[in-house]
Amino acid sequence: MRDFLTLCGYEADELAAELPRISKAFSKLGINSDDIARGKQRLVAYYDMTLKGVQKLFNFFLRDLVNLTLSREEGKEKLIYGCMAPSFDIIGSMLATNSHDVYVAEPNPVFLVVFGCIFDKIVPILEAAESRWLKGGVVGHCAMVKTRLGLYVLDLIPKPDLLVTSGSLCDASPKTNDLLEEFYGIPTYCYDTSHDGQLQDHPGSARAVNLLTHGIRGLTRKLGEMVGLAISDDMLWEILRVKVVLDTALARLYGIIQGSDPLVITPSHENLFMWVKQLPLDLEGLQRMIAAVNILSDELQERVDHGIGVVEKGAPRILAILPPNHADPRLEYLANEIGLAIVATDVGEASPVPGSATEAPDDPYLAMSLFLQSSLYSHLGERLSLILGACRRLKIDGVLDHYHVGCRSVAGDAFIIRDTVQKELGIPVLLLEWENFDPRVYNHEKYKTRLEVFKSMVKEAR
Amino acid sequence: MDEESLTVHLGNRPAVLRRAKANGTKIVGYLPGNYVPEELIYASGAVPVCLIDGPNPRRADNARSVLPHIICPFARTQVEEMSLKENPYYSLLDMVIAPITCQHLKKVAEVWEHYGEVEVFKLGIPHRYDGDFEKDYFLDRLVALKDTLEALTGNRVTDEKISHSIELYNKMRDLFRDISLMRSKVSSIPTAMDFITLNHASFQADPAFMVEFLVHLLDTLKNSPNSSKGSRGPRLLLTGPNLARGDYGILKSVERTRGEIVLEEFCEGIRYYWHRIQNTGDSLSSLASGYLRDKVPCAFMRSSARKRLDFILKLIKDFNVSGVIWYELLCCETYDQESYFFEQKLKEHNIPMLIVESNYDVSSLGQLETRLEAFIEVIEGGPENA
């Protein structure tokens, strides 16, 4: 256990203090010595655990898992969870900073990273959900919402006092919450926008933003009443200012990775970068996160300076549509092994930086709505424009579109993205029908063959 | 005016629309779901046509070059119909109104927009439907729609025109309701097939003609010697997200059993007739209220499950229903989630429910009939493992 925790960024003095809590939490969650042994193996196999920055990033997820599991019994009076709720992290961080009786969490990424990527124990959670209203099979329910439901079915996390989601991307998440309220008595809140932007409304429509900010304001009002806190714009700006620093740090990290040749870190780490900034930590936690990202950036820069990489120099540069499988690092690791340099994803790259100083609106709620301009939340026309722009900017040789069937919105774009990229840029596109949160889709031989063929096509096209 | 007159009307309809279009009349299509106020289209002098055609497995499959299988077969059929333009209703369109309801139909709108096959007006439907802010959002979009229709047709859409239009469509809703309510009594006239095909006809026929036809039909049904006949077997409610024109396999399969569908409740494909649009005051505001929040919401709307269940339970009681068939298209994620909720809750009321999924594949109908027979047996108190 100690070796494992050290690998996950716990310092020696922290271990002494935290080990009893960690052991208690692991026991409640059913994490045993076999799991820990497997976890160590997977971490070393699929991630670069020699990098201090990577260890520290994993540490955030482990800590949050323990804190979440023990939150009720350790005296937190109110538990508030978010899932698939963009900008909830900002509100959550604000609450965590201003009220110590409240525990705010995003359980899904925590379990996907720890139970999924590290311990390979996510499947029982998915199966638990499938025994209820998110059945398996052709209907293709998203395993992100399955994870959420499965956690309650298996009683792995304490029930919250409020469960927040957004319909900004899909209807499955709000519907799941609707039924969680019916069957488990969990109060829920959903904020929405409307995707009725016409092509000429790029980069986004004011009315969609207004609808969204209306919903987010409703959320802060509700949360304020729940926790007895008068939530002010200043409280939100305090977090937004730190988030800008975090986003700037992440932008530096992404810049190093994207500019590196040879590619400096395996793309399986993208999962960590994407999720870690979603964790609703208090100000002190956010500062530690910024420090961790900067440590990693410094380590990677040193590698770049010494020409150290994880694929050969001159490897084909690939843009991935959608992030890696959030519960399974194998595909991105395989792509790396084959010699493809996945330098960016459309989610990370083809998006404005929320809350960035260059786009600072006066209203914090407007700042929190900037995610609508990102690839994932844009309508098809905008999304194509963002993806083509990213390909040109990053000098991409090929596109890997592993389209998540659980998300009708993004899956529906897959064929058109392929045709448009091929037509406009003349570069190959590999389409992989995929499930972004379910490790059961992975088929090593099939993907190896397809990626190898894709690599040949990309090299030939260059 | 008899059934043949409706058949003749519908048979002639494409040619009539072609002539009207040649004379400058605009043809405006809209996707189903009962969120697009036809009244507004009609008031503008354009001809409203609901794009409700399906199933055609070949069409749905052909659309897989554009949309993956995870998009529902109805949505894929719409994409292919618009691409092929062999269907006269799709080839005549000057504009399509796409309500942004579920992710599948949203994707249809985006695909049409991308390929530029038809001008698309996306009508945003706030999925939180009960707040004043959301109603104002929808009203704002209806104002924009009105402006767009005025620009398209060159006609001013006045309050008076909208009011007359509301009156006409309210009359249609009243007639459908009165006809439907006949089935709440012991008789099953009209049959489910008849009622559903009438509904589908109303989406493509001239509305004034349709109202006149329904008036005569109601009169005929009331005086029909068969109107006091009893049901032949268990009374069933058919419900789900979408029942497209031509998607009648389930109806024919039930007809071959002892069961009888006495009522249907669908988001898309059945005109919502359980309320009237208020026709006093601000007509656009009345349309916004009537179409967004004064009706039972579809499953993709927020916090809709309980409201929908309460409505279905009332229908079950009013129509003396003893079993529910939940008919959903494959990959419809919100309705599939709700099917579990409904099944569990209806069980508490001793109402058995059968879930049927369709990909418009006719080869599965044989298996369906076996399942239906077993379901009927369960309702009649037979073997429990249906």
Interface residues (C-beta under 8 A of the other chain):
Chain A: R132 W133 L134 K135 V138 V139 G140 H141 C142 G167 C170 D171 A172 P174 K175 T176 D178 L179 E181 E182 F183 T188 C190 D192 S194 H195 D196 G197 Q198 L199 R207 A208 N210 L211 H214 G215 H379 L380 G381 L384 Y403 V405 R408 S409 A411 G412 D413 A414 F415 I416 E433
Chain B: S65 V66 L67 P68 I70 I71 I100 C102 Q103 H104 K106 K107 E110 V111 E113 H114 V120 F121 K122 L123 G124 I125 P126 H127 R128 F133 E134 Y137 D140 R141 A299 F300 R302 S303 S304 A305 R306 L330 C331 C332 E333 T334 D336 Q337 E338 S339 Y340 F341 Q344 E357
